Amino acid sequence: MNVNKRQKIPSARCEQQEDSLKDPERSSLVEQTWRGYALDTLPPEVLEMILRLLPLHDVSTNVRLVSRHCSTVAAIVLNGVFLAAGMRVEGLMKRVDGAMKSAKTDTELLAYSKALNALELIRAQYKMLRAVTWRYTHPPTKQHKFPRLCFYAGSLLDSLNELLGCVAKDYACFIGIRMQDSNVNCFITACKRFMNFFEKVSERKVNRSALISGCKVVDILDCLVEGRQVLSFKVIPNKRGIGGAVNMKLRYTMKRAWFTCLEVSKNTEENSWRDEQRFMYLRLRRLVGSVNEHVFENLHYEHELLLQIPLTIPLKPPPASTYSGYGEYGGQFFYYGNMNKYAYESKFLHTVNTANLTVETEQQVQRPPLFDLIIEIELKCTPELAPLAVRTILKSDELEAYEMKTCKNQLLYLRMNVTCSASIDNRLPGNFVWEVRSPRRVHQSL
């Protein structure tokens, strides 16, 4: 469009302008009337009601950038929708689970099963999104020296609402077509892409201290579907009788997984503590996500076998799958990954002719190496820095007491000890220790 071309003005507005030139008092009234319809002059409650009617993608990419007032209200809407989505997922899972028990036909049972499988995948991704963002979108205290961030992935929330709406409307949409499976996979891919960007851009700008990210390592590891074990938990009171520190010991076991660290030559430009911390979160997040995917594909396959529903296409086991990742930073090279059950069996449980084998040889074939990755966490922190799972257990007065204090009184000590049996079998370092201390001190050792 030519910028010099004059835009057409509605005739009604032209008449108002001509009348206003004749009557100065009416001119001021007309100006006030036009200004009264400006977006910035709307009360926050009214603007919030309007924004909730719009696509969240438009709210995050357009409305949020109009002004400071619009940005504040848009952040409230986006953050609120994200929190409500978690309760919505849990509610739908209970609803589908109850419907499965009253299914009358195999078609209904299969539809409920497919819907429940999709909701389990969606819930796992939502938990990881919350673990990555909650300390920034909903900071636990008001003492942080950075503004509350916005969950600005509006298109991601639109996709989530569309998926949940489809499940709530008709379970039969999961039968006979791959469309819903494709939509869920697209949603998972979008979640991973958003978390990568959030950690690289948004979080890195404000994460200048371990007191800001808190126990994010524990939040990420808590997203594991299975393998979490609480060894000890207690709140040590201070002199005033209020919880002074949270002491925890946890153990996470990942089957058929590895996590190896090797020392390499250090690049002099790689000296950012924020990047070292960010890359550790990235490695653990990708490893946990891969382990969960392999767990779900096996659980869903075994669950469909138990249903014993005749299918037009025979049900096949998941293909052998292996995930691996690597990265180098700060003089350390990390190699991590895991394999699913079928890749593990194809690699270590070879099919052989048992006619020519002795009993001793058969027993040796059935004894594959144990590749369990064990991560032990030793944690001591003040309540406001505690993991998300613990904050629901702590008393409200313990949290409120620390909201009145300054950051100087905050305490954080986190020690992550990684034991990798697969690395030991391959003559690589089988132990890695990562420590985080308050306020701005990080120590790593092998």
N, C-alpha and C positions, 0 to 999 in steps of 0.2 A: 504494500500500500504506500502511495506517495505521501510523505510526511507533510508536504506543503499543501496537500489537498484539504480543503475545508470540509469538516464533517457536517452532516445535516443535523439540524436542531429541530426537535418536534415542534409543531405549530402551536400547541398549547403552551409550551414553555416560552416561545417567542412572544405570544400575546401577554404572558405574565411579565416578561421583561419590558415590553413597551409600556404597559400600565404602570410598572414600577418607576419608569423614568418620569412619568407625569406626576406621580404621588410619592414624595420621599418617605412618608411614614409607611406606606404600603411596601416600599422597597425594602426597608429594614425588616418588616414582618416576613416578607418572602424569603429573605436571606436566612432568617432564623429558622423558617420552616424547612428550607433545604438542608441546613446544617443539622436539624433535628433528626434527619434520617441517616446521618453518617454512622458508619460501623463502630467507630471508636467511642461514640457517645452512648451506646447501648449499655445498660447495666450488665455486669458479668454474668448474672444468672440468666438473663434473657439471651445474651450472646451464646452462652453455653447450650441452652436449649436449641438454638438455631444450628449450631455446629454439629450437634448430635444427629441432625437430620441429613447432613451432607456425607458424601463418601469420605472416609478417613484419609484417603490419599490426597484429596483436595485440601483437607484441613491441615495436613502436615506440610504440603509443598506450596500451597498458595496462601491460605488464610493466616497461617503461623508467621508468615513473613511480611504481613501488612504493617504491623506496628507492634510496639511493646505490649499494649493492652491485648491485642489479638493473640500475640504469642503466649502470653500468660494463660489466657482462657483456653487456647488450643492445647497447651501442655496439660492442663487439668483434664480436658476431654480425652486426650490420647492416653495419658497415664491411667485414668479411671477405666477406660475400656479395656486396657491391657490387664489390669487387676481383676476386673469382672470376668474376663475370659477364662481365668483359671477355675473359678467357681462354676462357671457354665460347663466346662469340660467335665468336672467331677460330677455335676448333676446329671449330665447326659450319660455318663458311664453307669451310674447307678440305675438310671432309667432303662438303658439297654440290657443291663444284667438282669434286672427284674423281668423284662419282657422275654428274655431267653427261657426263663423257667416256666413260662406259660405258653410257649410256642406250640401250635397244634399241628403244623406240617413241617416237612423237611425244608421246604422253601423258606418259610419264616425263620426256622432255626439257622439256616445258612446265612440269611440276611442279617440277623442279629449278630452272628459270629463275625461276619465281615465288618460290620459297623463297629463292634467292640475292638477288633484288631486295629482299625483306623484310629479310633479314639486313643488307644494306648500309645500309638506312635505320635499322635498330636500332643498328648499330655507329656511325653518324654521331652519333646522339643520345647514345649512351653516352660517346663521346669528349668531347662538349660538357659533359655532366654531370661528367665527371672533371676537365675544365679549370676548371670553376666551383668545385668542392668540394675537390679533392685537397689543397690547401695548408692546409685547415682540418680535414679528417677524417684526413689523414695528413701532418702538418707535416714538412718536410724536416729540421728541427733541433729540439732540445729547449730552445732558448733563448727561444722565444716566450713572452711573458707572458700567454698565454690558454690555457684548457684545450682539449684536442682535442675538436672537435665531432663529432657523430654524424650519419651519413647516415640521417636519421630518416624518409625517405620509404618506409615499409614497404610500403604498397599499391603503390607504383611498382615495387619489387623483386618483389612477388608477380606483377604483370602481366608483368614481364620474364621471370621464370621460367616463367610459363604460355606465353608466346610461344615461348621457346626450346624448351620441352618439346614443344610442338605441332610445331615444325619437326623436332626429332629423332625424333619418333614416326612421323609420316606426312607425306611431302611432298605427297601427293595432296590434302591439305586446301586447297591453294592453287588448285585447278582448279575452274572453273565457278561459284564463289560469291565474293561480295564480303566474306564474314565476316572473313577474315583481314586483308584490306586495311583494313577498318574497325577491327579490333583494333590494328593497327600505327598507324593514325592517332590512335586514342585514346591509345596509349602516347606518341606524339610530343607530343600536346597536354598530357598529364600532366607530361611532362618540362619543357616550357616553363613551365607553371604553377609547378612546384616550384622551378625556377631563379630565377624572378621573386621568389618568397617567400624563398628562401635568401639572395639578395643583398640584399633589402630589410630583412630581419629579422636573420637569424643572422650573416651576414657583416658587416653594418654595425655590430653591437654590438662586435665585436672588431677591426675593421679601423681602427686608429687611426694607422697609419703605412704608408708605402709599403713598408717592410721586411716587412710581414706579407703583403700581397697579392703582393709580388714581381713577377715578369714575367707576370702574368695576361693582359695584353694579347697577348703572344706565344702563350700557351697557347690563347687563343680563336682567334687568326688561324691557328694551326697546324691547327685543325679543318677548314679548307677542303679540299674534295675535290681541287681542282686549283688551280694558280696560285701555289704556294709555291716560292720559290727562295732558296737560301742563297748569299749573295754572298761572305761570308768568315766564318771561324770559327777562333779560336785561344785558347789559354789562356796568359796571360802569367805566368810564374813570379815569385815574390817572391825575396827575398834568401836564403831557406832552400831554394830549389829546388822548393817546392810551389806548385801552381797558385794564383796570387794573385788573378786576375781573368779572367773570361770575356768576350772581345770578339767580338761578332757583328754582322753586317749581313745583313738579310733583305729580300726584296721579295715582296709579295703582289699578284697581279693578279686583279681581279674583272671579268669581262666584263659589259657592259651594266649598269653600276652607277654610283651617284653618292653623294657625301657632301659636303654643303655646310654651311658655318658662317657665320652672319651675326651681327653685333653688334647687340644691342637694349638697351633700358633695363634696368638691373639692379635686382632686388628686394633691399632691404636685409636681408630675412630669409634670403635664400639665400646663406649664407656658410659652409656646411659643406663642408670639403674632402672628407670621406668621401662625401657625396652627389655631388659633382662627379665623383669617381673612379668611383662606382657607376654613374652614368648613362652614362659613357663605356664601361664594360664592357657595359652593357645595349644600347647602340646597336650596338656591334661584334658582339655575340652575335646579335642579331636579324638584322643584315645578313648575317653569315656563314651563319646558318641558312637564310635565304631563298635565297642564292646556291646553297647545297648542294641544296636542294629542286629548284630549276630545273635544276641539272646532272643530278641523278638521274632526273628525269622524262624528260629527253631521252635519257640513256644507256639507260634501260630500254626506251624506245620503239624506239630504233635496234637494240638487242640482239634484241628480239623480231622485228623485221623480218629480221634476219640468220638467224634460226632457220628461217624459211620454213615454218612449220607452218600447215596449213589450219585456219581457225577458223570456228565457226558464225556468229560476229559479226565483221564486218570490223574490222581494227585501225585505229583513228583516231589521228592525232597529238594530242599534248596541246593543250589550248586555250590561247589567248594569256593570259598571266598577268603581272601587275605588282604588286610589293610596294613600299610606301612607308611611312616612319615619320618622325615629327618630335617634337621636344621642346625645351623652353626651360629653361635654368637658368644662374644665375651671369652674366647679361648676354650669353648666347650662345644663338642659335637654330640648331638642327641639323635638316637635312632630308636623309634618306638613303633608299636603296632600290635596287631593280634590277628588270629585266624579263627574261622568258625569251626564247628564240630566236624564238618565233612572234609574240610581242607586238612584238619589235624589228623583225621583217620586215614585219609588217602596218603598222607606223608609218612605216618609212623605205623599204621596197621595195614601192611601189605597183604594182598590176597595171594596165598601160596597153596600149593598142592600138599594137603596134610597127609597123603598116603606115604610119602617118603620122609616124614618128619618124626622124630622121636618126641616123647612127652616133654622132655626138657626144652627142646627147641620150640615147641608150641607155646610153652609158658613164656619163653623169652620174647616171642612175637607179640604176645598179648600184654606185655609190660612196656608201654611207651614211656618216654620221659615225661616228667611232670613239669609243665610250663605254666605255673601259676605265678602271676605278678602280685606281690604283696606290698602295699603302701601303708605304713603306720604313721599316724599323726599324733604328735604331742603338742597340746595347746594350752596356753595360759593367757587370758585376756580379760579386760573389763567388759561388763555386760553389753555395752552399746557396740562393741566390735565382735560380738559372738556370731557364730553362723546363724543362718536363717532358721534352720531346724531347731536350734536351741532357744531362740528368742520367743518362740511360742510356749516354751516351758517356764522361762523366767517369770518372776512376778513383776507386775507393773511398777511397783514401788522401787524395785531394784533398777529398772531402766530409767524411771523419772529422776532418781537421785543423781544419776550421772549426766543427765541432760543439763543440769544446772552447773556442772563443773566445766573447766577449761580443758583443752587438749593436752595440757601439761600433765594432767593426772591420768591420762589414758595409758593402758598397758597392753602390749601385744608381744607374745613370743610364740612362734609356730615353727615346729621342727618336723619336716617330712622325710622319712626314711624309706627308701625304695629298695626292695630286695628282688632281684630278677634271676630266677633259676635258669632261664634260657640263656642268659649271658654267661653264666658260670659254665654251662655245658659247652659253650663255644669259646671258652678261655678268654672271656672279656670281663671287665669289671662288673661284678654282680651287685654292687651296693652303691647307692647315691644318696647324699644327704643335702637337703635344702633348708635353710633357716631364714626366718624373717623376724627382725626385732624392731621394736619401736625406739625412737621415732622415725629415723631415716637410715637405718643400717641394715644391710643385707649381707649375709655370709653364705657362701657355697663351698662345699668340700666333697671330696670323694673318699 
